[in-house]
Amino acid sequence: MGEFKQISREALRTEGFPKPPIDLTEEVMLSLSEEQRQILFDLADLCEKQGELIEKINVVKSNLATVDIHDEVSLKFLTLEEHRKLGKTQTKMATILNKALDCGMGALGIVQRNCSIFDVKP
């Protein structure tokens, strides 16, 4: 489990992310400030939106093999639109992760994993 301790961005830069990461438990959630909890809610919301966008892109791509040439252009356009939306959510994700690190949340596993995925450095 582990005890949640806030870690400054400067400490993260010099020492890296603490190991092992802290799991997000009820106890940890209760120890967070309102701002920190809101950051986690925003992070969860964006993760859900990204999952939905990726699913739409995969469905469109799977349909490309079964459509005629006229519909293919429309489907490719939809895929491009979903990719554009996905790019916007990735930018928002980086912003939220930077807020999390600025608020001392770098010890949390969910923050560490997403920083790794979205290449956000302390």
Sequence and secondary structure as in RCSB ss.txt:
>XXXX:A:sequence
MGEFKQISREALRTEGFPKPPIDLTEEVMLSLSEEQRQILFDLADLCEKQGELIEKINVVKSNLATVDIHDEVSL
KFLTLEEHRKLGKTQTKMATILNKALDCGMGALGIVQRNCSIFDVKP
>XXXX:A:secstr
        HHHHHHH S SS B   HHHHHHS HHHHHHHHHHHHHHHHHHHHHHHHHHHHHHHTTS HHHHHHH
HHHHHHHHHHHHHHHHHHHHHHHHHHHTT TTBHHHHHHHHHTT   
